[in-house]
Amino acid sequence: MKPCFLDGRLIGLNSCTSHLADIGGRSFGPDAADVHEEGLYIPPIKLVDAGVINDTMMKLLHANSRVPVQNEGDLYALIACCEVGEERLAGMMREFAMESLDGLAQHIIDTSREATLERIRAWPRGTWSSEMMTDGYDFEIKIAATMTIGDDSLQIDFAGSSGRSRFGINCPLTYAQAYTVFALKCIIAPDIPNNAGALEPFIVTAPEGSIMNALKPAPVVMRHVVGQLLPEAAFGCLHQARDGTVPAEGTSVLWDLSLRGGFGHHHASNQSQFAMELVHNGGTGGRPTADGLDATAYPSGVMGSQVEMTESTTPLIVWRRELRPDSGGAGKYRGGNGQVIEIGSSEEAPFQLAAALDRITYPARGRAGGKDGARGILRLSSGKPMNGKGEQDIPPDDRLWVETPGGGGYGLAEQRSEKAITDDLRSGLVSKDAATRDYGFTEKR
């Protein structure tokens, strides 16, 4: 975060956020017992003071990372982002002869709030509830949501959900609020700017100590495993309030592959040291008027990690990365397909996966008669199954095999058009056997 100035006067704050490759602790995995094992806990502190880098802070960060050079570069990039933001903001204000942002900011916030309330008031009043089960880690997790729409707010309460886990898949309330409200806004007010006014009418609560409101020092580094499923719980309520407005369930949770090697975990002394977070996705749910998206992240929206970048910065080979046919749930609108990924070491040494994946036990559910998407699969290429959560080794003579989940289908499969089925067959997204089994389709000769 950086204060922004115009001709020596403070005009606001500019900030940017990014994950770094590795910050000490147990790395980016769910096995920590509390937040202090998950990395380096830093209170608000100046990184740059009067244009001078805080060398002591940089040395501490450097010493607490397995890949310090990458992290140092990322930090300088973040500093540059804040500086460019300040320059652009000051340039805009000079162009329009503005002395202050206060009046404009208040107008935007007030207008956005009223526009959001107008959209909420177009929905029926009432209370609706939904439930879903997720894989969890030490126990299966129940997500229970109750939504109430009134004249001046839309509230979702997660009372009745599971308590906190002993592992790092818990959510701070702010994270649960952010992902839940994002989903609500996508459906109810997608075109209204994102600001305090637009967000104010959406109220999200959860009991203290629940998995959606874990208090410090609960471990939370892999909070996305639960938090990115909360939009599905919100959609379950919205579907009851107004049919035909939300998609079927999707993979939702990113299939992040946190990989590392060469830091004394194994006996291979000549192994290259690396720590890499590969981001991959499954399919989204079928929509009320269109198929789901293949291998696409929602609600996170991030792009999948590129093979070329992975192989050029780590001793890894990506042997396979392709769409997973038949993984999208059947329906009038098919769920999006997941993907198949196979990764091995380019050295005669093992590497480690810190897994935090979901949708292996509980698939993405179809909606309005659509079928469920395929469950995710995590195993070795030799066939040995792996756990969806926790630190595990990939031997040097084997490979990591990943099949990301598919999205649920929307609507009855028998209502899918012949052209859509033919197109799926031609593109290889659906096999002939699945077309016959799920849609009763027979190719004409």
N, C-alpha and C positions, 0 to 999 in steps of 0.2 A: 504494500500500500504506500502511495506517495502523495504528499500534499501538492496541489497544483497552484501555480501563481500566475497572475497577469500583471505585468508592470510592478512587481514587488508585492502585490496584494494577494492574500489567500482567497482562492475562488472555489475550492472544493478538494475532494480526495479522489485519486484514481487508483484502481487496484487490478491485479490479474492473478489467476490461480492456475497451478499446474502440478501434476504428480511429478516427483523426481524418481530416478531409476532405483534408488535404494538409499534409505536412511537408517542404517544400523538395525538394532533390535533383531527380531526373528525374521526379518525381511517381510515381504508382502504376502503373508499367509495368515491362516485363522487360528494358529495354535497357541498364541500368547495367552497367559493367564490374566493379565491386566494391561492397561494402556501403557504402563512404563516399560513393558517388554517389547512393545510394538515399534519403537523407534526413539527418536530424540524429541523430548517434550520441551518446546521453546516458548517462553512467555513473550509478549510484545516487546520487541527490542529493535533499536536502530541498526539497520544493515549498512546504511550510508548516512553520514552526518556531515552536513555542509560540503557535500561533494566528495567526501573521503570515505572509502570502503572501510568497514569495521573489520580490521585484519584479524582480531582475536576471534570474532564470530565466524569468519570464514575458515580459520584454522580448526575450530571446533567441528564445524560441518564437514570439513575435509577428513578429519580423524574419525568421524562416526559414519562412514559410508564404505561399502565394498567397491564402489565405482566413483571415487571422489572427483576425478577429472570430468566425467559426464555431468555430475551434479553441479560442479563449479560453473561449467558452461551454461547449464540450464538456468542457474541463478542469475548470471549476467544477462541472459536472454530475457528473463522476467523483469530485471531492472530496466532494460532497454524498452520493453513494452510499456512500462509505466511512463518513461520519459517521452516516448513518441505520443502516447495518449495525452500527456500534458501539452505538448507542442500543438497537437491538432485542436485541442479544446481552446487553447489561447488564440490560435489562428481563427477559429470559427467566431469567437467573441469579438475579435478585432474587425473581422469582415462585416459583422452586423452591428458594430458600435455598441456592444453590450458592456456594461460596467459590472453586472452581477448576474448570477444564474438563479437567484432566489425566486423572483417573480415567475420566470418561465417554468422552473421546476415545480412550483406550487400549482401552476395552471395544469401542467401535465399530470400531476398526481391526482388533483381533484377531478379532472375530466376522465381520467382512466378509471377512477373509483366509480363514478356515476355510470359510465358505460358498462362496467362489469356488473353493477347492480341491476341495470336494465336487462342484461342477458340472463342473470339468475332469476329475475322475476318472470321471465318468459317460460320458466320450467314449472311443473306442478308443485304445489306445496305438499309436504308430507315427510314421512320417515321410512327409510328402506334399509335392509341389512343384507350383508353377504358374508360368506365364509370361504376360505380356501386352505388347503394343506400344502406345506412345502417340505422338502427333504430334511432341512435342519442339519445339525452336526451331532451333538450329544443326545438330541431327541427330535422327533418330528415336530414341526411348528404349525400352529394354527393361527391364521390371520383372520380376525373378525373385525368387520367394519360396519358402523351404523351411520347413515347419512341423513341429515335433516335439512330440508330446504325451507327457509322462511322468507319474509319480505326483505330482510336486510342482510342476510348471510346464508352461506352454505357451510354446514358443519359436518365433519367426519370425526367420529370417535372410535378408537381402536380398543376400547374396553372389551374384555373377553378373550383377547389374544394371549398367546403364550408368554410366560415370564422370560427373563433374560437367560441367555446361554452362558456357560462358563468359558466359551471360546469367542474369538473375535468376529462374530457375525451379528453382533448387536448393533442397534441404531441409536445414536443420539436423537432426541426429539426433533432437532432442527433438520436433520437429514430426512427423517420420516415426513416432516412437514413439506420439505422442498419437493420431493418426488410425488407425493400425493397431490399437492396443489398444481404441480406441472401437468399431471394427467387431467385434472379437472379443467384447467385452463385450456388445454388442447381441444376439449370437446365443447366447452361452454363459451369461451371468449378467446379464440386463438389469434385474432387479429388485433387485439388490444395490447399496447406496449406493456412490457414487463417492468413494473415498478411497484413501489410501496402502496400506491392507491389501488392498482389493479389486483394486488394480492390480498389486501386487507379484508375483503368480504369472505375469503375462504379461511375457515378456522379448523385446524387439525389438532386433536388432543389424543393423548394416550396415558394410561396410568403409569406413575413413576415405578421403575423397576421392571416394567414389561420390556419385551424385546424391541419395541418401537420407542422406548423412552428409557434407555439404559443410562445410568448416572456414573460419572467418574468415580472410581478408576476402572470401570468395566472395559474389557477389550472391545474395540470397535473398528479395527482397520479394514476388515472385509465386510463392512456394513452394507455394501451393495447387494449381498446375497439375499438379504431380507428387504432392504429399502427399495430395490428396483422391482420388487413384486407388488409393492403397495398400489401402484397405478391399476393393477388388475383387480384389486379389492375395490378400489373406487369405481372402476368400470362396471363391476358387478352390481353396485348400487344404482349407478346411472342407467343401466340397461333396464332395471325394474321401473325406474321413474319414467323413462321414455324409451320404448322399444325402437330398435333400428338406428341407434345413435352412436354405438361404440363397437369396436371390433371384438372378435374372439380373443381369447388369451394367447399370448405369444411366449417366446422363450424368456423375454424380459431381462433376466439376469445375464450380464456379460459373462462369457466363458473366457475369463482371463487365465492365461497360462503363465504363472510366475516361475521362471526357470533360472537356475543358477548352478555354478560349479566352480571347483578350484579353490575353495576357501577352507580346506581342511575337513570337509565333510566326508571325504573318501581318501583312500590310500594312494591314489594316482598322483604322484608328486609333480609330474610334468604336465598336468592338465591346465589349460588356459583358465584364467579367472574371468568370470562374467556374471552379470546379474541383469536379466532381461524380463520385461513384462510384455507378453504378447497378448493383444486384445483381439478376441474373436467373438462372433455372434451366431445365434441361431435364427430361426424364422419368426416373423411377426404373425399375428393372427389374421385370418380372413376378415375383410371389412364388409359393411352392409352393402356396398356397391362394387367391390373389387377384391381380387385376391390379396393375400398377405404378401409381404416382401421377403425375398429369399436372403438369408445370411445378412440381415440388417438389424442394427441395434435400435431398440426402443425400450425404455424411455431415455437411455443415455445419449444416443445419437452419435457415438464415436465411430470412426472408420476402423476397419480391421487392419491389423499390422501387416505390412507388406513383406513378402517372402524375401525380396532382394535386400531389404534393410536388415532383416533377421540374420541372413547368412553372411552379410558383410561385416557385422559387428559382434558375432558370437561364433563359437566352434560348433554350430548346429547346421544340419541339413534338413530342409523341409521337403520331404520326399513326395508328399501329396497334399494338395489343397483343392478341393473340388466340391461342387454342390452334392447334397445327399438326397438322391431321388426317393420319392415316396414318404419323406419325413413330414411333409405338410399334411395336416388333417383334411380329409375329404369333406366337401360341402359344395353348396351352390357357388360359393367363393372359397377356393382352396387356401389353406394355411400356407405360409411361406416355408420353404425348405431350409433345413440346416445345412451344414457342410461337414466334409470328412477331411481331417488333417492328420498327417503322419510326420513325426519329427524324430530325428536321431542325431547322435553325436558324430562329428567328423573326426574325433580323436578316440583313442583306445581308452576311454575313461567314462564313468557314469556321470549323469547329471541329476539334479534334484528338481522336483515339481512341488510347489506349495499350492495345493488345489483348494479352490473355494468355488465349486460349481453346483448348480441346482438343476431341477427338472430331470433328474435321473430316476427318482422314484415316482414323483407326481408330474405327469405331463401337462402341457398347456391344454386347457379344456376348450372344446368347441362351443359355439353359441348358436342358438336358434335352430337346433337340430344338427349342427355340424359335428364332425368327428374330432376326437382329440388328436393333437400332433404326436409325433414319435418322441419317446423319451431319449434323453442324452445318454451317451455311452462313453466311458473312460476305461481304457485298458492298455495293455501292451500289445504290440503287433503279433506277438507269439500267442495271444489269446488270454493271458492272465488278467483277470479283472483288477481294477484299481478303485480306490475309494474316491468319492466326489469331494471329500474334504481332507485336509491334512498333508503333511510333508511325506513324500514318497520318492524313491529312487528309480531312475530308468537305467538299466544295466547297459554297458557299452555294446553288447551283442544283441540288443533288442531296440525297439523304438516305441515312442509314445504314440498311441492311436486315440484320436478324439473324434466323436460324432456328435455335433451340437444338435440340440432338440429342434423340432419343427413347431410351427404355430398351429393352433386349432383352426378347424374349418368353420365357415359361417353359412348357415342355412342347410337345407336338406341336399344330400349328394345327388339324388335323382333329379334335382332341378338344375344341375349344372349343364350348360349348353354343350352340344356335340362339338362345336368348333373349339371351345375352350379345352375339352378333353383331347381332341386331335392335336391342338397346338402343344399341350403338355407332353404328349407322346413324341411328337416331332422334335421337341427341344430336349427330351430326355429327363424332364422333371418328374414324370410319372411313368412307371413301367407298364408293359402290357398286362401283366398279372394283376397289378394294383388297379388299373383301369377297369378290368373285368370284375374284380372282387368288390371294389368300393363304389363303382358307378354302373356296373352291369353293361359296360361298353364292349362292343364287338366291332373290330375294324371291318369296313366294307372292302371287298376285293373286286 
